[in-house]
Amino acid sequence: MTLDLDRRTIEEAYARWAPVYDAVVGPICASGRRAAATAARSVGGRILEIGVGTGLSFADYRGTAEITGIDMSAPMLDKARRRLASGRFPWVKALHQMDAHALEFPAAAFDCVVAQFVITLVENPEGVLDECARVVRPGGEVVLVNHLYSERGAAAAVERWFARRTRSMGLRPEFPFSRLTHWAEAHPEMELIERRPLPPFGVYTLIRFRRTAARPASA
Ligand SMILES: C[S@@+](CC[C@H](N)C(=O)[O-])C[C@H]1O[C@@H](n2cnc3c(N)ncnc32)[C@H](O)[C@@H]1O
């Protein structure tokens, strides 16, 4: 059986990634990161980016009202704070070290929650989605971008092989889209409004959920 990701593995992995992340991962993920930020900008207002990492997305939100970023990795966040200290991103209002499984914000605090290359690698993706749905206002959006598991054919076989070898790197490459749809089915207030493979090769997928109604009083 393949071991799943746990918090300690993720923290250790991103402590190792932090010094090289911008150079190694930055360019590979740039198109997906930008597409998600563009979708978030079209919602506008108060935007929460979870798993903000080293803050590579800051420039993508140029002119957006208010960005708050959270990440649980202190080394990744240190780099984001240094980037913010340059003064070039006045729209980024706050950065917090915080676990996306337990967001320290009131319900409906944001117009949009965005997560670039995060949801497939958190310890409990459904738990994090619950938190995203809680802190987004009715009418607001949760925007995700990620590589999703191919599920069929040679690409799926490669990803399964890769999965066994990349846990310690803090990756979960065999994350299927159906996991997101199952989550949405259990949350009728969260409507899937877009699933778009991104150019050039559809390696990354942009996913948007809109929160349609007030959550039940028991939530
Ligand atoms: C692949 S990086 C993506 C960083 C950034 N979004 C980007 O596109 O460059 C994943 C980030 O998610 C963060 N992360 C993982 N689990 C988290 C959690 N439970 N709460 C907050 N951040 C988390 C990691 O520390 C890391 O910075």
The ligand as a MOL file (V3000), in Angstrom:
LIG
                    3D

  0  0  0     0  0            999 V3000
M  V30 BEGIN CTAB
M  V30 COUNTS 27 29 0 0 0
M  V30 BEGIN ATOM
M  V30 1 C 3.5500 23.1490 -4.3720 0
M  V30 2 S 3.6320 24.4390 -3.1890 0 CHG=1
M  V30 3 C 2.6820 25.6980 -4.0410 0
M  V30 4 C 3.0660 27.0780 -3.6010 0
M  V30 5 C 2.3680 28.2120 -4.3780 0
M  V30 6 N 0.9250 28.1000 -4.2960 0
M  V30 7 C 2.8160 28.2170 -5.8160 0
M  V30 8 O 1.9880 27.9860 -6.7100 0
M  V30 9 O 4.0050 28.4570 -6.0470 0 CHG=-1
M  V30 10 C 2.4980 23.9010 -1.9360 0
M  V30 11 C 2.4400 24.8230 -0.7340 0
M  V30 12 O 1.3550 24.3880 0.0910 0
M  V30 13 C 1.7670 24.5050 1.4350 0
M  V30 14 N 0.9260 23.6440 2.2790 0
M  V30 15 C 0.8480 22.2940 2.2870 0
M  V30 16 N -0.0380 21.8730 3.1870 0
M  V30 17 C -0.5490 22.9890 3.7770 0
M  V30 18 C -1.5050 23.2170 4.8010 0
M  V30 19 N -2.1410 22.2110 5.4090 0
M  V30 20 N -1.7630 24.4890 5.1710 0
M  V30 21 C -1.1330 25.5260 4.5780 0
M  V30 22 N -0.2100 25.3790 3.5980 0
M  V30 23 C 0.0750 24.1290 3.1980 0
M  V30 24 C 3.2240 24.0850 1.4010 0
M  V30 25 O 3.9100 24.5240 2.5580 0
M  V30 26 C 3.6900 24.7650 0.1190 0
M  V30 27 O 4.1660 26.0740 0.3530 0
M  V30 END ATOM
M  V30 BEGIN BOND
M  V30 1 1 1 2
M  V30 2 1 2 3
M  V30 3 1 2 10
M  V30 4 1 3 4
M  V30 5 1 4 5
M  V30 6 1 5 6
M  V30 7 1 5 7
M  V30 8 2 7 8
M  V30 9 1 7 9
M  V30 10 1 10 11
M  V30 11 1 11 12
M  V30 12 1 11 26
M  V30 13 1 12 13
M  V30 14 1 13 14
M  V30 15 1 13 24
M  V30 16 1 14 15
M  V30 17 1 14 23
M  V30 18 2 15 16
M  V30 19 1 16 17
M  V30 20 1 17 18
M  V30 21 2 17 23
M  V30 22 1 18 19
M  V30 23 2 18 20
M  V30 24 1 20 21
M  V30 25 2 21 22
M  V30 26 1 22 23
M  V30 27 1 24 25
M  V30 28 1 24 26
M  V30 29 1 26 27
M  V30 END BOND
M  V30 END CTAB
M  END
